Amino acid sequence: MLFKEFTVLLNPQSRKLVIGMCLNAIGGGMTLSLLLVYLHDMRGFTNTFGGLLLSYGAIVSIVASTPMGALVDRIGPKKVMIAGLICNSAAAFSLSLVETHFHAILALTFINISAQAVWPSQSVILTRVTPEVDRPKIFGFNFMLLNLGLGMGGLLSSLIIQKGDLLSFQIMYWVDAATFLIYLLIVFSLRGEHVNKYIPKEHEPKQGSYRDLMQIKPLMYLGFAGIILFTFGYGTIQAGIPVFATQFLELSPKWLGIIFGVNTISIVLFQPLVMRILEKYSKYTALISIGIIWALSWVFVGVSPYLPVLASGIALCMSQLVFAFGEMVQAPTIPVLANELSPEHIRGRTNALMSLQWSVSGVLGPAITGLMLGADLATAWVVVMFLGCFLSIPLFLAMKRLALKG
């Protein structure tokens, strides 16, 4: 059985949580890549507005992460998560009715604020309900299920969406909104001290702050190195590969579904194998390997313009296959290390800091990509991305020295 080695480690609480995340990811998979298409084709907004809207959303995430992390520590992850899921559902539903620029901005504002309430909260709960020895496998399993959900969502959207049909797009957003409510019901059923505000022991500080977090130097290195790594990984791939494939390689847009489908399927199939390999190495070795693997993925992107059309499409598929292996190392390593380095009373703030890796890279990656590809510097862009993947390694090495010394 593909999942058996993971499912035996799940307890009732963690089982509910990972199932909820997977079901919720189906809605995200349906809408993730189609927002700009919906706003342009169905609502008549320009692509420029759509691109700026996504960047604005990433900035909102950056601003919201700090107070949301503090709120998780102050009132407990379950309460923050409930509020976030209700708000996210309403905001997702409102996208189906958007008619003005202001409405679109408002919807994206609440979607990104809500995400910063949900992501740190669920990471805190999953960490608390999972024994430390099992966390790498459970976080890896969760990542695998997330990708399974995203893949299923992408498949469903391809069946639902009809070109030029507004109702088909609206149905997609209604289903997305419903997945948040399903997840909400699951969160309501979670019980125990692990989901509520942490009560410090006698020898522990009664309250914490971001200043306390910043004094944990290995954690700071992990956070900043992750931002660099994600900028030259997720941030640029999501923004740049579609443009590079369709405009520079002149591939059909249908190739995009295949290219990113290879990534998702690879994660579902190979995550158990990668977890078994990771058991033989330290988390610090795993961290360093991520940048090397992702750099290798850019080699396939770099050679693709020199190949025939079909072969260039296959090269991009190979790049996403290799990139997936780096993701499969990252998913059970960075979150687990972050929570190991964090005291319990500031764990909400820690996971909020880690979420900045996604939001900051979501601003920097597209900005670098847009400037370079817009200036017709596709080859230079690939070289910069390749070299950029190595920039995080010195920080990870410094982090390792500090963590082992402490």
C-alpha positions in Angstrom: 0.0 0.0 0.0 1.4 3.4 -1.0 0.1 5.2 2.1 0.3 2.5 4.7 3.7 3.4 6.2 2.3 6.9 6.9 -1.3 6.1 8.0 -0.1 3.7 10.8 1.5 6.8 12.4 -1.6 8.9 12.4 -3.7 9.4 15.5 -7.3 10.5 15.5 -6.4 14.2 15.6 -3.7 14.2 13.0 -5.8 11.9 10.7 -8.6 14.5 10.8 -6.3 17.3 10.1 -4.5 15.8 7.0 -7.8 14.7 5.5 -9.2 18.2 6.0 -6.1 19.7 4.3 -6.4 17.3 1.4 -10.1 18.0 0.8 -9.5 21.8 1.1 -6.6 21.5 -1.4 -9.1 20.2 -4.0 -10.7 23.6 -4.1 -7.3 25.3 -4.3 -6.3 23.1 -7.2 -9.4 24.1 -9.1 -8.8 27.8 -8.7 -5.1 28.3 -8.3 -4.1 28.7 -11.9 -7.3 30.1 -13.3 -7.7 33.4 -11.4 -6.1 35.6 -14.0 -8.0 33.8 -16.8 -11.3 34.3 -14.9 -10.6 38.0 -14.2 -9.6 38.7 -17.8 -12.0 36.5 -19.8 -15.1 36.6 -17.7 -14.8 40.0 -15.9 -12.9 42.0 -18.5 -10.0 43.1 -16.3 -6.6 43.5 -17.9 -3.8 41.1 -17.4 -1.8 43.9 -15.9 -4.4 44.4 -13.2 -4.4 40.7 -12.6 -0.7 40.5 -12.2 -0.6 43.5 -9.8 -3.5 41.9 -7.9 -1.5 38.8 -7.2 1.6 40.8 -6.1 -0.7 42.8 -3.8 -2.1 39.6 -2.3 1.5 38.4 -1.5 2.2 41.8 0.2 -1.0 41.4 2.3 0.2 38.0 3.3 3.5 39.4 4.5 1.8 42.1 6.5 -0.8 39.8 8.0 1.6 37.0 9.0 3.1 38.8 12.1 -0.2 39.5 13.9 -1.7 36.2 13.0 1.3 34.3 14.4 1.0 36.3 17.7 -2.8 35.6 17.8 -2.2 31.8 17.5 0.0 32.0 20.5 -2.4 34.2 22.4 -5.7 32.5 21.9 -4.8 29.1 20.5 -4.6 27.7 16.9 -8.1 26.2 16.8 -9.9 29.5 17.3 -7.7 31.3 14.8 -8.2 28.6 12.3 -12.0 28.6 12.6 -12.1 32.3 12.0 -9.7 32.0 9.1 -11.7 29.2 7.4 -15.0 31.1 7.7 -13.4 34.2 6.2 -11.7 32.2 3.5 -14.9 30.5 2.4 -16.8 33.8 2.2 -13.9 35.5 0.3 -13.7 32.6 -2.2 -17.4 32.7 -2.8 -17.3 36.5 -3.3 -14.9 36.0 -6.2 -17.7 34.3 -8.1 -19.6 37.6 -7.9 -16.8 40.0 -8.5 -17.7 42.9 -11.0 -15.5 45.8 -10.0 -11.8 46.2 -9.4 -12.4 47.2 -5.8 -14.4 44.0 -5.2 -11.6 41.9 -6.6 -9.0 43.7 -4.4 -11.3 43.3 -1.3 -11.7 39.5 -2.0 -8.0 39.0 -2.5 -7.3 41.0 0.7 -9.5 38.7 2.8 -8.3 35.5 1.1 -4.6 36.3 1.9 -5.4 37.4 5.5 -7.3 34.2 6.0 -4.5 32.1 4.6 -2.2 33.6 7.2 -4.6 32.6 9.9 -5.0 29.0 8.6 -1.5 27.9 7.6 0.4 28.7 10.9 -2.5 27.3 12.9 -2.7 24.0 11.2 1.1 23.6 11.3 1.1 24.2 15.1 -1.7 21.7 15.7 -0.1 19.0 13.4 3.2 19.5 15.3 1.6 19.3 18.7 -0.5 16.1 18.0 2.4 14.3 16.4 5.3 12.7 18.4 8.6 14.3 17.4 10.1 11.1 16.0 7.1 10.8 13.5 7.0 14.5 12.4 9.1 14.2 9.3 7.0 11.3 7.9 3.7 13.0 8.9 4.7 16.4 7.3 5.9 14.5 4.2 2.6 12.6 4.1 0.6 15.8 4.5 2.6 17.4 1.6 1.8 14.3 -0.5 -1.9 14.6 0.2 -1.9 18.3 -0.5 -0.5 17.6 -3.9 -3.0 14.8 -4.4 -5.8 17.3 -3.6 -4.3 20.0 -5.9 -4.1 17.5 -8.7 -7.6 16.3 -8.2 -8.8 19.9 -8.2 -7.0 20.7 -11.4 -8.6 17.7 -13.0 -12.1 18.7 -11.8 -11.6 22.3 -13.0 -10.7 21.0 -16.5 -14.0 19.1 -16.5 -16.1 22.0 -15.2 -14.6 25.0 -17.0 -16.2 25.8 -20.4 -14.6 28.5 -22.5 -16.7 31.7 -22.4 -19.1 30.2 -19.8 -19.3 32.4 -16.7 -21.4 29.9 -14.7 -18.8 27.2 -15.1 -16.2 29.5 -13.5 -18.7 30.5 -10.7 -19.3 26.8 -9.9 -15.6 26.4 -9.5 -15.4 29.1 -6.9 -18.6 27.8 -5.1 -16.9 24.4 -4.8 -13.8 26.0 -3.5 -15.8 27.9 -0.9 -17.5 24.7 0.1 -14.1 22.9 0.7 -13.3 25.5 3.4 -16.6 24.8 5.1 -15.9 21.0 5.0 -12.5 21.7 6.6 -14.2 23.9 9.1 -16.5 21.1 10.3 -13.4 18.8 10.7 -11.6 21.5 12.8 -14.7 21.9 15.0 -14.4 18.2 15.8 -10.8 18.5 17.0 -10.5 18.1 20.8 -7.8 18.3 23.5 -5.2 20.7 24.8 -3.1 20.5 21.6 -5.6 22.7 19.7 -6.1 25.3 22.4 -3.8 28.0 23.8 -0.6 26.6 25.2 -0.4 26.7 29.0 3.2 27.2 30.0 4.8 25.0 32.6 6.2 26.4 35.8 9.7 26.8 34.4 8.6 28.3 31.1 8.0 31.9 30.2 4.3 33.0 30.6 4.3 34.9 27.3 6.5 35.4 24.3 7.2 37.9 21.6 8.9 38.1 18.2 11.9 39.4 20.0 12.2 36.0 21.6 12.0 34.4 18.2 14.7 36.6 16.8 17.1 35.5 19.5 17.0 32.0 18.2 19.8 32.5 15.6 19.5 29.0 13.9 15.8 29.7 13.3 16.5 33.1 11.8 19.0 31.5 9.4 16.5 28.9 8.5 13.8 31.5 7.8 16.0 33.8 5.6 17.7 30.9 3.8 14.2 29.5 3.0 13.1 32.9 1.5 16.1 32.8 -0.8 15.6 29.2 -1.7 11.9 29.6 -2.4 12.5 32.8 -4.5 14.6 30.8 -6.9 12.3 27.8 -6.7 8.6 28.2 -6.2 8.4 31.9 -6.8 10.1 31.9 -10.2 8.8 28.6 -11.4 5.1 29.4 -10.9 5.5 32.8 -12.5 8.1 32.0 -15.2 7.7 28.5 -16.6 4.2 29.3 -18.1 5.6 32.4 -19.9 8.9 30.7 -20.9 7.1 27.6 -22.3 4.4 29.4 -24.3 6.3 32.6 -25.4 9.9 31.6 -25.7 9.6 27.9 -26.6 6.3 28.5 -28.4 4.7 25.4 -26.8 0.9 25.0 -26.7 -0.7 26.1 -23.4 -1.9 22.5 -23.1 1.7 21.6 -22.3 1.4 23.5 -19.0 -1.1 21.0 -17.7 1.3 18.2 -18.6 4.4 19.9 -17.2 2.9 20.7 -13.8 0.9 17.5 -13.8 4.3 15.6 -13.9 5.3 17.5 -10.8 2.1 16.7 -8.8 2.1 13.0 -9.9 5.8 12.6 -9.0 5.2 13.8 -5.5 2.3 11.5 -4.9 4.2 8.5 -6.3 7.7 9.1 -4.9 7.2 10.8 -1.5 7.4 7.4 0.4 10.7 6.6 -1.4 12.2 10.0 -0.6 11.1 9.6 3.1 13.0 6.3 3.4 16.1 7.9 1.9 15.9 10.9 4.2 15.9 8.6 7.2 19.6 7.8 6.5 20.7 11.5 6.5 20.5 14.4 8.9 18.0 17.2 8.4 20.9 19.6 7.7 22.3 17.5 4.9 18.7 17.4 3.5 18.5 21.2 3.6 21.7 21.6 1.6 20.5 19.0 -1.0 17.3 21.0 -1.8 19.3 23.8 -3.4 21.4 21.4 -5.4 18.4 19.5 -6.7 16.5 22.6 -7.6 19.6 23.9 -9.4 19.7 20.7 -11.4 16.0 21.3 -12.4 17.0 24.6 -14.0 19.6 22.8 -16.2 16.7 21.1 -18.0 15.0 24.4 -18.5 18.3 25.8 -19.8 18.8 23.2 -22.5 15.1 23.2 -23.7 15.5 26.1 -26.2 18.1 24.1 -28.1 15.9 21.1 -28.6 13.1 20.4 -31.1 9.6 21.5 -29.9 8.5 18.1 -28.6 11.8 17.5 -26.9 11.8 21.0 -25.3 8.4 20.2 -23.8 9.8 16.9 -22.4 12.8 18.8 -21.0 10.4 21.1 -19.1 8.6 18.0 -17.8 11.9 16.6 -16.6 12.7 19.9 -14.9 9.5 19.6 -12.9 10.2 15.9 -12.1 13.6 16.9 -10.6 12.1 19.9 -8.9 9.5 17.7 -7.3 12.3 15.6 -5.6 13.6 18.8 -4.0 10.0 19.6 -2.8 9.8 16.1 -1.3 12.9 16.8 0.7 11.8 20.3 1.6 8.3 19.5 2.9 9.4 17.2 5.8 12.6 19.1 6.6 12.1 22.9 6.9 8.7 22.8 8.8 9.9 20.1 11.2 13.3 21.8 11.9 11.5 25.1 12.5 9.2 23.5 15.1 12.1 21.6 16.7 14.0 24.9 17.1 11.0 26.8 18.5 9.8 26.8 22.1 6.2 25.9 22.5 4.9 29.2 23.7 6.0 31.0 20.5 5.3 28.3 18.0 2.5 30.3 16.4 5.0 33.1 15.6 7.5 30.5 14.4 5.1 29.1 11.8 4.0 32.6 10.8 7.7 33.4 10.1 8.0 30.2 8.0 5.0 31.2 6.0 6.8 34.4 4.9 9.0 32.1 2.8 6.0 31.6 0.5 4.7 35.2 0.5 8.0 37.0 0.2 9.2 34.7 -2.6 5.8 35.2 -4.2 6.7 38.9 -4.6 10.4 38.6 -5.4 10.2 35.6 -7.8 7.6 37.1 -10.2 9.3 40.5 -10.0 12.7 39.1 -11.1 11.1 36.9 -13.7 8.9 39.7 -15.1 11.9 42.1 -15.4 14.2 39.6 -17.1 11.7 37.9 -19.4 10.2 41.2 -20.2 13.6 42.4 -21.3 14.0 39.3 -23.5 16.7 37.9 -21.2 15.5 34.3 -21.1 18.9 32.7 -21.1 20.2 35.0 -18.5 17.1 34.4 -16.4 17.8 30.6 -16.4 21.4 31.2 -15.4 20.4 33.5 -12.5 17.9 31.0 -11.3 20.4 28.2 -11.4 23.0 30.2 -9.5 20.4 31.5 -7.1 19.5 28.0 -5.9 23.0 27.8 -4.3 22.8 31.1 -2.3 20.9 29.5 0.5 23.6 26.8 1.2 26.0 29.1 3.1 23.2 30.1 5.4 22.1 26.5 6.0 25.7 25.6 6.8 25.9 28.5 9.3 22.6 27.4 10.8 23.9 23.9 11.2 27.0 25.1 13.1 24.9 27.2 15.4 22.3 24.6 16.1 24.9 21.8 16.8 26.9 24.2 19.0 23.8 25.1 21.0 
